[in-house]
């Protein structure tokens, strides 16, 4: 599995949000990658659902509180990362 990456949907973004899209994607991606590493390194056989929730919690904890509050990722994508962790496909 390649490194997880966050891509924001540009539809519905106003011009200011559009300008901030790149830096925000970088911050979200960095938080997700750090969370993936923390969850992967401490994985101890938990079920996928629990790993997915922990991945979300860890990602949000790595963000500014205002950004974390508004971060509503595609949970199917987060669960794909969790499945990769459970299967040992994330190194």
C-alpha positions in Angstrom: 0.0 0.0 0.0 1.3 3.5 -0.8 1.4 6.2 1.8 -2.1 7.4 2.7 -2.9 10.9 1.3 -5.8 13.3 1.8 -7.4 15.0 -1.2 -10.1 17.5 -0.6 -13.1 17.7 -2.9 -12.9 21.1 -4.6 -16.6 21.3 -5.4 -18.4 23.7 -3.1 -15.2 25.5 -1.9 -15.3 29.3 -2.0 -12.2 31.2 -3.4 -10.5 31.5 0.0 -11.0 27.8 0.8 -9.7 27.0 -2.7 -6.5 29.0 -2.0 -6.0 27.1 1.3 -6.7 23.7 -0.2 -3.1 22.8 -0.9 -1.7 23.6 2.5 -4.7 22.0 4.2 -4.3 18.8 2.2 -0.6 18.7 3.2 -1.5 19.2 6.9 -4.2 16.5 6.8 -2.0 14.1 4.9 0.9 14.6 7.4 -1.5 14.0 10.3 -2.9 10.9 8.6 0.6 9.5 7.8 1.8 10.1 11.4 -1.4 8.5 12.8 -1.0 5.5 10.4 2.6 4.9 11.7 1.5 5.2 15.4 -1.5 2.8 14.9 0.6 0.4 12.8 3.5 0.3 15.3 1.1 -0.5 18.2 -1.3 -2.8 16.4 -2.1 -5.8 18.6 -4.7 -7.7 16.7 -7.7 -5.4 17.2 -10.6 -5.7 14.7 -10.7 -3.4 11.7 -13.5 -1.3 13.0 -11.5 -0.4 16.1 -8.3 0.3 14.1 -10.3 2.5 11.8 -11.7 4.5 14.7 -8.3 4.8 16.3 -6.8 6.0 13.0 -9.4 8.7 12.9 -8.9 9.7 16.5 -5.1 9.7 16.1 -5.3 11.8 12.9 -7.6 14.4 14.6 -5.3 14.6 17.6 -2.5 15.7 15.3 -4.5 18.6 13.9 -5.3 22.1 15.2 -8.6 21.8 17.2 -10.5 24.0 14.7 -9.3 21.9 11.7 -9.9 18.6 13.6 -13.5 19.7 14.4 -14.2 20.2 10.7 -12.4 17.1 9.5 -15.0 14.6 8.2 -13.1 12.2 6.0 -14.5 9.5 3.8 -14.6 6.7 6.3 -14.5 4.1 3.6 -11.1 5.4 2.7 -10.0 5.5 6.4 -11.2 1.9 6.8 -9.1 0.9 3.7 -6.0 2.1 5.5 -7.2 0.3 8.6 -7.6 -3.0 6.6 -4.0 -2.5 5.3 -2.7 -2.1 8.8 -4.5 -5.2 10.0 -3.2 -7.2 7.0 0.4 -5.9 7.6 0.4 -4.1 4.2 1.5 -0.8 5.7 5.2 -0.6 6.6 
